[in-house]
């Protein structure tokens, strides 16, 4: 399945959605901690809860669903009708993809256990499992290129590079200062980079419709990949900056609105209190006259 355009678009889309979720959640938590003195100090976390469903680990379930779906699809498409029976004839590459999805499934399970605070759970298991999943993914792709065309090898080698960055950024966030937003943004931008590059690889190797057809043997095509690859990194960083600006404006506006409402309520309470004092004073004065 992954050896098709759809097979690259689906995992790429999942990485993009999750990384965007991280970026928005990171900036929301960070700016709220800056504007609201009653809000907790900013801290990086491997996953982020949903504000609408805080009691449900939506992110972990999304990861688990994507991993299970990938395993099922790769297993089903791996079977072929051979010599009058169904056989799992596509052990390579489908077997590689199944193992890759399995490691991300383990990471999702670790996220679930962390969310539900399972007793005696090893510290930072969600970070460790995510790093292992990225490392396993990188190893599989390194050994996934034997006998392929030069352009195919090039784009997947670039994919291995960004996967290494994902693993390193996850480990760096785990051992680094959890109150430093830069670690969280570094990890998020790396996974966003991986997601967009997955989409690019799919359109290069399996062009369809409006996508151009590349010469798999051309050195010029291979060299252009370097420009496109770093262009995706530039886009990922730009997206992080733009989201940061937008979320900053949104959080600041909401904070200002809440301050205005609180100020109005305080003034109203003071007015009511002063009126009550005046009424009590007038009542006492009339009683004394009597």
C-alpha positions in Angstrom: 0.0 0.0 0.0 2.8 2.4 0.9 4.2 1.7 -2.6 1.5 3.9 -4.1 0.6 7.6 -4.1 -2.2 7.0 -1.5 0.3 5.0 0.6 2.5 8.1 1.0 -0.3 10.6 1.2 -2.0 9.0 4.2 0.9 8.7 6.6 2.1 12.1 5.5 -1.3 13.6 6.3 -1.3 12.0 9.7 2.2 13.4 10.5 1.0 16.9 9.4 -2.2 16.8 11.4 -0.5 15.7 14.6 2.4 18.1 14.2 0.0 21.0 13.6 -1.9 19.9 16.7 1.3 20.1 18.7 2.3 23.5 17.4 -1.1 25.1 18.2 -1.3 23.4 21.6 2.3 24.5 22.5 1.7 28.1 21.6 -1.7 28.2 23.4 -0.1 26.8 26.6 2.9 29.1 26.3 1.0 32.3 25.7 -1.6 31.6 28.3 1.1 31.1 30.8 2.5 34.5 29.9 -0.8 36.4 29.9 -2.6 34.7 32.7 -0.9 34.8 36.1 -3.2 32.1 37.4 -2.3 29.7 34.6 0.4 27.0 35.3 4.0 27.6 34.2 4.7 26.4 30.6 5.9 22.8 30.3 6.6 20.6 27.3 4.7 17.3 27.0 4.8 14.5 24.5 1.0 14.8 23.8 -1.6 17.5 24.4 -5.2 17.1 25.6 -8.2 18.3 23.8 -9.9 21.4 25.4 -13.3 20.1 24.3 -12.7 16.5 25.5 -10.1 16.8 28.3 -10.9 13.4 29.7 -10.4 11.6 26.4 -6.8 11.1 25.0 -7.9 12.1 21.5 -4.3 12.3 20.1 -3.3 8.9 21.4 -6.4 7.3 19.9 -5.7 9.0 16.6 -2.2 7.6 16.6 -3.4 4.1 17.5 -6.2 4.2 14.8 -3.7 5.3 12.1 -1.2 2.6 13.2 -3.8 -0.2 13.2 -5.3 0.9 9.9 -1.8 0.9 8.4 -1.1 -2.6 9.7 -4.4 -3.9 8.3 -4.0 -2.3 4.9 -0.4 -3.5 4.5 -1.4 -7.0 5.6 -4.3 -7.2 3.2 -2.4 -5.8 0.2 0.5 -8.1 1.0 -1.5 -11.2 0.0 -1.5 -12.4 -3.6 -3.2 -15.3 -5.5 -0.3 -17.6 -6.1 -0.5 -21.2 -7.4 -4.2 -21.5 -6.6 -4.0 -20.0 -3.0 -3.7 -16.7 -1.2 -0.1 -16.2 0.0 1.7 -13.3 1.7 3.9 -12.8 -1.3 4.9 -9.2 -0.6 6.9 -9.6 2.6 9.1 -6.9 1.3 8.1 -4.1 1.3 4.8 -4.7 3.1 6.5 -6.5 6.0 8.7 -3.4 6.5 5.7 -1.2 6.6 3.9 -3.4 9.1 6.8 -3.4 11.5 7.0 0.4 11.2 3.3 0.9 12.0 3.7 -1.5 14.9 6.3 0.6 16.6 4.1 3.7 16.2 1.2 1.7 17.6 3.4 0.9 20.7 4.0 4.6 21.1 0.2 5.2 21.0 -0.3 2.6 23.7 2.4 4.3 25.8 0.6 7.6 25.4 -2.6 6.0 26.6 -1.0 4.5 29.6 0.7 7.9 30.4 -2.7 9.7 30.1 -4.4 7.3 32.4 -1.5 7.3 34.9 -0.9 3.6 35.0 0.9 2.7 38.2 4.6 2.0 38.1 4.9 3.2 34.6 8.5 4.0 33.7 9.3 7.7 33.5 9.1 9.4 30.1 7.9 6.2 28.4 5.9 8.2 25.9 9.1 10.0 24.8 11.2 6.9 24.8 8.6 4.9 22.7 8.3 7.8 20.2 12.1 7.9 19.8 12.3 4.1 19.3 9.5 4.3 16.7 11.3 7.0 14.8 14.6 5.1 15.0 12.9 1.9 13.8 11.3 3.8 11.0 14.6 5.2 9.9 16.4 1.9 10.0 13.7 0.2 7.9 13.9 3.0 5.3 17.6 2.8 5.1 17.3 -0.9 4.3 14.4 -0.4 2.0 16.2 1.0 -1.0 18.2 -1.9 -2.4 18.0 -2.2 -6.2 15.9 1.0 -6.6 16.3 3.8 -9.1 18.6 6.7 -8.2 15.8 9.2 -7.7 13.9 6.8 -5.5 17.0 6.2 -3.4 17.5 10.0 -3.2 14.1 11.0 -1.9 14.0 8.1 0.6 17.5 9.1 1.8 16.2 12.6 2.4 13.3 11.0 4.3 15.7 9.1 6.5 17.5 12.4 7.3 14.3 14.0 8.5 13.4 10.9 10.5 16.7 11.1 12.3 15.9 14.7 13.1 12.6 13.5 14.5 14.3 11.0 16.8 16.9 13.5 17.9 14.4 16.2 18.7 12.2 13.8 20.7 15.2 12.7 22.8 16.4 16.4 23.2 13.0 17.4 24.5 13.0 14.4 26.9 16.3 15.3 28.5 16.2 19.0 28.0 14.5 21.8 30.0 10.8 20.9 29.9 9.9 24.6 30.5 11.8 25.7 27.3 9.3 26.0 24.4 12.1 25.7 21.8 12.4 21.9 22.4 8.7 21.3 21.7 8.7 23.5 18.6 11.8 21.8 17.4 10.2 18.4 17.6 6.9 19.6 16.1 8.6 21.3 13.1 10.7 18.1 12.4 7.5 16.0 12.3 5.8 18.6 10.1 8.8 18.4 7.8 8.5 14.6 7.6 4.8 14.8 6.9 5.2 17.3 4.0 8.1 15.4 2.6 6.1 12.2 2.7 3.5 13.9 0.4 6.3 15.1 -1.8 7.8 11.6 -2.2 4.5 10.2 -3.2 3.9 12.8 -5.9 7.5 12.3 -7.2 7.5 8.5 -7.4 3.9 8.0 -8.3 2.9 11.1 -10.3 -0.8 11.4 -11.1 -2.8 14.1 -12.9 -1.2 17.5 -12.5 2.0 16.2 -10.9 5.1 16.3 -13.1 6.9 13.1 -14.3 10.5 13.0 -13.2 13.4 11.2 -14.9 14.5 8.6 -12.3 18.0 8.3 -13.8 18.7 12.0 -14.3 21.4 13.6 -12.2 19.6 17.0 -12.6 16.4 15.5 -11.1 18.4 14.1 -8.2 20.2 17.5 -7.5 16.8 19.4 -7.6 15.6 17.1 -4.8 18.1 18.9 -2.4 16.5 22.2 -3.2 13.0 20.9 -2.7 13.9 19.0 0.5 15.3 22.1 2.2 12.4 24.1 0.8 10.1 21.8 2.8 12.1 22.6 6.0 11.8 26.4 5.2 8.0 25.9 4.8 7.8 24.0 8.1 9.6 26.7 10.0 7.5 29.4 8.3 4.3 27.6 9.3 5.5 27.4 13.0 6.1 31.2 12.9 2.8 32.0 11.4 0.9 29.8 13.8 2.8 31.4 16.7 1.8 34.9 15.5 -1.9 33.9 15.1 -2.2 32.1 18.4 -0.4 35.0 20.2 -3.0 37.4 18.8 -5.9 35.1 19.6 -4.8 34.4 23.2 -4.0 38.1 23.8 -7.4 39.1 22.5 -9.2 36.6 24.6 -7.2 37.6 27.7 -8.0 41.3 27.1 -11.7 40.4 26.7 -11.7 38.4 29.9 -10.0 41.3 31.7 -12.6 43.7 30.5 -15.4 41.4 31.7 -13.8 40.9 35.0 -13.2 44.7 35.4 -16.9 45.3 34.6 -18.0 42.7 37.1 -15.8 44.2 39.8 -17.1 47.6 39.1 -20.7 46.3 39.2 -20.0 44.5 42.5 -18.5 47.7 44.0 -21.5 49.7 42.9 -23.9 47.2 44.4 -21.9 47.2 47.6 -21.8 51.0 47.9 -25.6 51.2 47.3 -26.2 48.6 50.0 -24.0 50.6 52.4 -25.9 53.8 51.6 -29.3 51.9 52.1 -28.1 50.5 55.4 -26.9 53.9 56.6 -30.2 55.5 55.7 -32.1 52.8 57.5 -30.1 53.2 60.7 -30.5 57.0 60.5 -34.3 56.7 60.3 -34.4 54.3 63.2 -32.4 56.7 65.4 -34.8 59.5 64.5 -37.7 57.3 65.7 
